[in-house]
């Protein structure tokens, strides 16, 4: 099963946008992400509906972040993406006729619920500002080791 990497991808795009004082075109962001500009526009369009980004038309236009990086959490972005499925695993069948499988499903469902609850809780704690700060720390560390 293919992993859904949209959250990771959009975080990457948003951090690039945060580094620039100028609007970023879909084409430029697509080059950074090695994807098609249509993919970027589709993703950012969903974020625009949630007022996390906005677009400016015309010459010199592009996409900008609309909110304070300290206030945007991974959870906000996850919701703006439509709350994609988090776990690739699932039950063999949701309506088993076998008591063994019912027991397995009960245990698995509880574990899946617990894992999703923990992950969503962590998403609520991490802001784009924290990711940006970590990026800058890593960049400074790389510069100091390359000198």
N, C-alpha and C positions, 0 to 999 in steps of 0.2 A: 504494500500500500504506500502510495506517495505521501510524503509529509506536506502539510500546509505551511509554507514559509512566508505567508503574507505579512504576519505581524513582524517578524524579523526584518523583512524587506522594507516595510513602511517605516520602521524605526530607523533603519539605515538612511532612507530618503529624508526623513525629518531632521536627522542630525546633520546631514549635508546642508539642508535648507537653513538650519540654525547657524551654520558657520558663515553664511553670506548675508551681507546687508542689502543685496540686490535680489529682486525676484528671480526664481529659477525656472527655466522653461522645462516643459515635459521632455523635450529632446535632450537637454543637458542632463537631467536626472536619469533618463533612460540610458544614456551612455555610461553614467556612473554605475548603474545597476545591471548593465549588459542585458537590457530588455528592450521592448518596443515602447515608444512613447504612449501608445494607446493603453498599455497596461498601467503606466504611471497615472494617466488621466483618469482611468477607471477607479483606481485606488484612492487617489486624492479627491476625486469627486465625492466619494463616500465620506471622507474626512471633512470636506467642505460642508456637507449637509449637517454635520455635528458642530460646525463652526470652529473646527480646530485649525483649518487652513482656509485661505481665500486666494482667488486668482485675479490677476490684473490683465486686462486685454490691451492689445495694441503694441506698438514698438516699445521695447523695454519692459514688456509685461512678463508675467509668469506667476509662479506659485510662491506664497509666503505663509509662514506660520502665523496664526491669528491670536494665539494665547500665550500667556506667560509660561515659559518652560517649567517653572516651579509648580505650576498648577495642573499640567497635563501628565496623567499617569499612564502606565502601560494598560491599565484597565480601561481607561477612557478610549484608547486607541483600539483595544480589543473589541469593545462594544461598537465603535464606529465601523469596524470591519464586518460587523454582523455576527459577532460572537461565534467564530468558527469552532468546529469540533477540536477539542484539545488532545484527546487520546485516540490513537489509531487502533487500539485494541477494543474488543467488544465481546459480547456473548455469542456463542455459536447460534443460538436461536432465542428469541425473546419470549416465546410461548412454548416452553418444553412440555412434553407429555410424560417425561421421565422424572421421578422424584430425585434422582441423583443430579440431573441437570438443574433442577430447581434449586437444590442446595448450592451447587456451583455458582449459579447465577446470583443468588442472594449474597454470597461472599464476594464475588467479583463486583457486583453493583455497589456494595458498600465501599470497597477499595477504590473504585472509580470515583465515587462521590467524594470520598475523603481527599483523593489526589486533586481533583478539580477545585475543591474548596480551598485547599492549601495554595494551589497555584494562583487562583483568583485573588486570594488575600495578599500574596506577594506582589501581584500586578498592581494592587491598590497602593502599595508602599513605594514603588519605584517611579520617579518622575523623569521626564526628558532632561531636566536640568542635571540630575544625577548622572545620567548616561553621558551627557555632554562633558561634565566635569571629569568623568572617568576617561573619556576620549582624550581630553587635554592632558591629563596626568600621563597617559600612555605615550602621547606624542612627545611630551617633555622628557620622559624616560628614554625613549628611542633617540632623541637628539643628543642626550648626554652620553649615551653609550656609543654613538657614532662619531663623536668629536675626537 
